């Protein structure tokens, strides 16, 4: 029983210490968040187009 309590307290202290590290992140403005989201979407579209192009090339090579 004591071991489980000790493990629980250790896990609790560990999670609290992790939250202090992640809590110090730099806050972004709404404009920065939107710009980052747009960049992510653009990157995803570019990757999708490249994949489709590769698939088309593979399909035409088989003919």
N, C-alpha and C positions, 0 to 999 in steps of 0.2 A: 504494500500500500504506500509506503514511504517513497519507493522508487518512482511510482507513477506520479506522485505529487511533485517530486523533484523534477521529473521530466516535463511535466506540465509547466512548472515555473520557469524552467530553462527555455522551453519553447516560447513562452509568453515574453520573457526578457529578450530573446532573440528577435521576435517579430517587432517588438517595440524599438529595438535598436535599428532594425532595417527601415522602419517607418521614418526614423529621424534622417536617414540618408536620402530617402526618396522625397521627403518633405521639403528639401532645400532646392528643389528645381526652380529654374528661372521661369517666371510667369510670362506667357506670351499674350500679346494683344489679340483682339478678335481678327484684325486684318492679317496678322502673321499666321494665325491658325487657318484662315481661309486660303491664304496663298500657299501654305504647305499642303492643304487638302487638294487644291487644284493641281499642284505639281505632282502629287501622288497619283491622281487620276490620269494626268497626262502620261506619266511613266507607265502606268498600267495599259493604257491604250497603245502606246508604242510597242510594248512587249507583245501584246495581243496581235498587232499587225505583223510583227516579225514572225510570230509563230504560224500565223495563217499563211504568210509568204513561204515559209519553209514547207508547210504541208502541201501547198500548191506545187512547189518545185519537186517535192517527192512524188506527187501524183503524176506529174508530167514526165518525170524520169521513167516511171513504170510503163508508160505507153510506148 
